Amino acid sequence: MCDPKKRKAIELHAEDHTVAHYEKAGWTVEKLDKPYDLRCTRGTEEHHVEVKGATGAATSVELTINEVLHARDQGRAGPCGPGR
């Protein structure tokens, strides 16, 4: 998608959806942006969440090298989104 305004709107919608998902499950959510979008905590658990938005069926997701390295450093990574 080339239109930066549309891309940003899609990302914000996906972030709002993800925040609502975690908060409904009893997590406290902090918006960060870097090095990942959300820090979600519940008791002693902590998830670092990188949100990706898409229109239609997302058959692939692009990650930056920093997003990949952070996920590797944390020792876990996985999809989160509608239907997951």
ZAZADO-884061 format. One line per 10 residues: number of its first residue (from 1); their letters; for each residue x, y, z of N, C-alpha, C, O. Coordinates in nm, 3 decimals, always signed. Example, Ala and Ser with C-alpha at 12.3 -4.5 7.8 and 13.67 -1.06 7.14 Angstrom:
2
1) AS) +1.319 -0.569 +0.780 +1.230 -0.450 +0.780 +1.320 -0.330 +0.780 +1.424 -0.332 +0.846 | +1.285 -0.225 +0.708 +1.367 -0.106 +0.714 +1.290 +0.003 +0.787 +1.341 +0.114 +0.804 $
//
This chain:
84
1) MCDPKKRKAI) +0.085 -0.117 +0.000 +0.000 +0.000 +0.000 +0.090 +0.123 +0.000 +0.182 +0.134 +0.081 | +0.063 +0.214 -0.091 +0.148 +0.331 -0.108 +0.105 +0.453 -0.029 +0.189 +0.534 +0.008 | -0.024 +0.469 -0.004 -0.075 +0.588 +0.062 -0.039 +0.587 +0.210 -0.093 +0.507 +0.286 | +0.052 +0.675 +0.253 +0.095 +0.675 +0.394 -0.018 +0.698 +0.493 -0.017 +0.639 +0.602 | -0.117 +0.782 +0.458 -0.229 +0.808 +0.549 -0.313 +0.682 +0.568 -0.355 +0.652 +0.680 | -0.338 +0.609 +0.460 -0.415 +0.485 +0.471 -0.338 +0.380 +0.549 -0.395 +0.310 +0.634 | -0.208 +0.369 +0.522 -0.125 +0.272 +0.592 -0.124 +0.301 +0.742 -0.135 +0.208 +0.823 | -0.113 +0.429 +0.779 -0.112 +0.466 +0.921 -0.248 +0.437 +0.985 -0.253 +0.388 +1.098 | -0.358 +0.466 +0.914 -0.492 +0.438 +0.967 -0.512 +0.289 +0.991 -0.571 +0.249 +1.091 | -0.462 +0.206 +0.900 -0.474 +0.061 +0.914 -0.392 +0.014 +1.034 -0.438 -0.069 +1.113 $
11) ELHAEDHTVA) -0.271 +0.066 +1.048 -0.186 +0.029 +1.163 -0.251 +0.070 +1.295 -0.250 -0.007 +1.391 | -0.308 +0.190 +1.301 -0.373 +0.236 +1.425 -0.495 +0.151 +1.458 -0.520 +0.120 +1.575 | -0.571 +0.114 +1.357 -0.687 +0.027 +1.380 -0.641 -0.109 +1.434 -0.700 -0.161 +1.529 | -0.537 -0.164 +1.375 -0.484 -0.293 +1.421 -0.432 -0.281 +1.564 -0.451 -0.372 +1.645 | -0.367 -0.170 +1.596 -0.316 -0.149 +1.731 -0.431 -0.139 +1.831 -0.425 -0.200 +1.938 | -0.535 -0.063 +1.797 -0.651 -0.051 +1.886 -0.715 -0.188 +1.911 -0.753 -0.220 +2.023 | -0.727 -0.268 +1.805 -0.784 -0.402 +1.816 -0.698 -0.489 +1.910 -0.751 -0.563 +1.993 | -0.567 -0.479 +1.894 -0.476 -0.560 +1.975 -0.479 -0.516 +2.121 -0.478 -0.600 +2.211 | -0.482 -0.385 +2.147 -0.492 -0.334 +2.284 -0.620 -0.385 +2.348 -0.617 -0.432 +2.462 | -0.731 -0.376 +2.277 -0.859 -0.423 +2.332 -0.854 -0.572 +2.364 -0.907 -0.616 +2.466 $
21) HYEKAGWTVE) -0.791 -0.649 +2.276 -0.777 -0.794 +2.297 -0.702 -0.823 +2.427 -0.748 -0.903 +2.509 | -0.587 -0.759 +2.446 -0.507 -0.783 +2.566 -0.577 -0.731 +2.691 -0.578 -0.799 +2.794 | -0.636 -0.612 +2.684 -0.703 -0.558 +2.802 -0.822 -0.644 +2.843 -0.847 -0.662 +2.962 | -0.895 -0.696 +2.747 -1.008 -0.785 +2.778 -0.961 -0.911 +2.851 -1.034 -0.967 +2.933 | -0.840 -0.954 +2.821 -0.783 -1.073 +2.885 -0.713 -1.040 +3.017 -0.649 -1.127 +3.076 | -0.725 -0.914 +3.064 -0.670 -0.878 +3.194 -0.528 -0.825 +3.194 -0.465 -0.817 +3.299 | -0.476 -0.789 +3.077 -0.341 -0.737 +3.067 -0.342 -0.586 +3.081 -0.441 -0.520 +3.048 | -0.232 -0.530 +3.131 -0.208 -0.386 +3.128 -0.123 -0.359 +3.005 -0.022 -0.426 +2.983 | -0.164 -0.261 +2.925 -0.098 -0.235 +2.798 -0.036 -0.096 +2.798 -0.102 +0.003 +2.831 | +0.091 -0.090 +2.760 +0.163 +0.036 +2.747 +0.206 +0.051 +2.601 +0.271 -0.039 +2.546 $
31) KLDKPYDLRC) +0.171 +0.163 +2.537 +0.211 +0.189 +2.399 +0.352 +0.248 +2.398 +0.379 +0.346 +2.468 | +0.442 +0.187 +2.319 +0.581 +0.231 +2.316 +0.626 +0.283 +2.181 +0.686 +0.391 +2.174 | +0.599 +0.211 +2.075 +0.644 +0.237 +1.938 +0.779 +0.174 +1.909 +0.790 +0.098 +1.812 | +0.881 +0.199 +1.987 +1.013 +0.139 +1.963 +1.067 +0.077 +2.090 +1.046 +0.138 +2.195 | +1.132 -0.035 +2.094 +1.165 -0.120 +1.979 +1.049 -0.210 +1.935 +1.064 -0.288 +1.841 | +0.936 -0.201 +2.003 +0.816 -0.276 +1.966 +0.697 -0.187 +2.002 +0.713 -0.088 +2.073 | +0.579 -0.223 +1.954 +0.464 -0.134 +1.968 +0.401 -0.133 +2.107 +0.368 -0.026 +2.159 | +0.385 -0.249 +2.168 +0.312 -0.259 +2.295 +0.388 -0.344 +2.396 +0.445 -0.448 +2.361 | +0.389 -0.300 +2.521 +0.437 -0.382 +2.632 +0.313 -0.421 +2.711 +0.244 -0.336 +2.766 | +0.287 -0.550 +2.716 +0.168 -0.601 +2.785 +0.214 -0.679 +2.907 +0.296 -0.771 +2.895 $
41) TRGTEEHHVE) +0.160 -0.643 +3.024 +0.199 -0.712 +3.147 +0.074 -0.761 +3.220 -0.031 -0.698 +3.219 | +0.092 -0.877 +3.283 -0.014 -0.935 +3.366 +0.058 -1.018 +3.471 +0.113 -1.125 +3.443 | +0.057 -0.967 +3.595 +0.133 -1.034 +3.700 +0.280 -1.032 +3.665 +0.337 -0.926 +3.641 | +0.342 -1.149 +3.660 +0.485 -1.157 +3.626 +0.508 -1.181 +3.477 +0.622 -1.186 +3.432 | +0.401 -1.196 +3.401 +0.414 -1.217 +3.256 +0.434 -1.084 +3.184 +0.378 -0.982 +3.224 | +0.514 -1.086 +3.080 +0.534 -0.968 +2.997 +0.544 -1.011 +2.851 +0.623 -1.099 +2.817 | +0.464 -0.948 +2.766 +0.470 -0.971 +2.622 +0.511 -0.842 +2.553 +0.461 -0.734 +2.586 | +0.602 -0.854 +2.458 +0.640 -0.742 +2.373 +0.571 -0.767 +2.239 +0.596 -0.869 +2.174 | +0.485 -0.675 +2.197 +0.398 -0.698 +2.082 +0.430 -0.599 +1.971 +0.431 -0.478 +1.993 | +0.457 -0.651 +1.853 +0.473 -0.572 +1.732 +0.346 -0.588 +1.650 +0.316 -0.698 +1.604 $
51) VKGATGAATS) +0.271 -0.481 +1.632 +0.142 -0.487 +1.563 +0.161 -0.462 +1.414 +0.232 -0.370 +1.373 | +0.097 -0.545 +1.334 +0.097 -0.528 +1.188 -0.047 -0.530 +1.141 -0.123 -0.622 +1.174 | -0.086 -0.430 +1.064 -0.221 -0.423 +1.011 -0.223 -0.460 +0.864 -0.123 -0.445 +0.794 | -0.336 -0.510 +0.818 -0.350 -0.547 +0.677 -0.496 -0.531 +0.636 -0.586 -0.534 +0.719 | -0.516 -0.516 +0.508 -0.650 -0.522 +0.452 -0.660 -0.653 +0.376 -0.564 -0.694 +0.309 | -0.772 -0.718 +0.385 -0.786 -0.847 +0.317 -0.708 -0.955 +0.389 -0.671 -0.940 +0.505 | -0.685 -1.063 +0.318 -0.612 -1.177 +0.375 -0.462 -1.148 +0.374 -0.403 -1.124 +0.268 | -0.401 -1.149 +0.491 -0.257 -1.126 +0.500 -0.185 -1.259 +0.481 -0.187 -1.345 +0.569 | -0.122 -1.276 +0.366 -0.051 -1.401 +0.339 +0.094 -1.393 +0.382 +0.161 -1.496 +0.393 | +0.143 -1.272 +0.406 +0.278 -1.255 +0.457 +0.284 -1.122 +0.534 +0.200 -1.034 +0.515 $
61) VELTINEVLH) +0.382 -1.110 +0.621 +0.400 -0.989 +0.701 +0.546 -0.949 +0.691 +0.636 -1.031 +0.710 | +0.569 -0.822 +0.661 +0.706 -0.772 +0.653 +0.751 -0.723 +0.789 +0.680 -0.649 +0.857 | +0.871 -0.765 +0.829 +0.932 -0.723 +0.955 +1.065 -0.656 +0.925 +1.134 -0.691 +0.830 | +1.100 -0.559 +1.008 +1.232 -0.499 +0.996 +1.333 -0.591 +1.062 +1.296 -0.679 +1.140 | +1.459 -0.572 +1.032 +1.563 -0.654 +1.095 +1.562 -0.634 +1.247 +1.586 -0.728 +1.321 | +1.534 -0.511 +1.293 +1.529 -0.487 +1.437 +1.414 -0.561 +1.503 +1.428 -0.609 +1.616 | +1.300 -0.571 +1.436 +1.187 -0.646 +1.490 +1.222 -0.794 +1.503 +1.187 -0.858 +1.602 | +1.289 -0.847 +1.403 +1.331 -0.988 +1.406 +1.431 -1.011 +1.518 +1.419 -1.108 +1.593 | +1.530 -0.924 +1.529 +1.633 -0.941 +1.632 +1.573 -0.930 +1.772 +1.611 -1.006 +1.861 | +1.480 -0.838 +1.792 +1.418 -0.826 +1.924 +1.340 -0.953 +1.958 +1.349 -1.002 +2.071 $
71) ARDQGRAGPC) +1.264 -1.005 +1.863 +1.188 -1.128 +1.887 +1.283 -1.243 +1.920 +1.254 -1.323 +2.009 | +1.394 -1.252 +1.850 +1.492 -1.359 +1.879 +1.551 -1.343 +2.017 +1.569 -1.441 +2.089 | +1.582 -1.218 +2.055 +1.640 -1.192 +2.187 +1.543 -1.229 +2.299 +1.585 -1.274 +2.406 | +1.413 -1.212 +2.274 +1.311 -1.245 +2.374 +1.285 -1.395 +2.381 +1.229 -1.444 +2.479 | +1.326 -1.468 +2.278 +1.310 -1.614 +2.278 +1.169 -1.660 +2.245 +1.137 -1.777 +2.261 | +1.085 -1.569 +2.198 +0.951 -1.610 +2.158 +0.894 -1.506 +2.061 +0.927 -1.388 +2.066 | +0.810 -1.555 +1.975 +0.740 -1.468 +1.882 +0.625 -1.547 +1.822 +0.634 -1.669 +1.808 | +0.519 -1.479 +1.789 +0.406 -1.548 +1.729 +0.301 -1.450 +1.682 +0.303 -1.333 +1.722 | +0.211 -1.496 +1.600 +0.109 -1.406 +1.545 +0.002 -1.373 +1.648 -0.029 -1.452 +1.738 | -0.053 -1.255 +1.633 -0.165 -1.212 +1.714 -0.254 -1.129 +1.623 -0.207 -1.035 +1.559 $
81) GPGR) -0.379 -1.162 +1.617 -0.468 -1.084 +1.534 -0.604 -1.150 +1.524 -0.626 -1.256 +1.584 | -0.693 -1.090 +1.451 -0.824 -1.150 +1.436 -0.813 -1.293 +1.384 -0.744 -1.319 +1.286 | -0.881 -1.383 +1.450 -0.876 -1.522 +1.408 -0.759 -1.601 +1.461 -0.748 -1.720 +1.432 | -0.671 -1.539 +1.539 -0.555 -1.610 +1.593 -0.584 -1.656 +1.734 -0.499 -1.718 +1.798 $
//
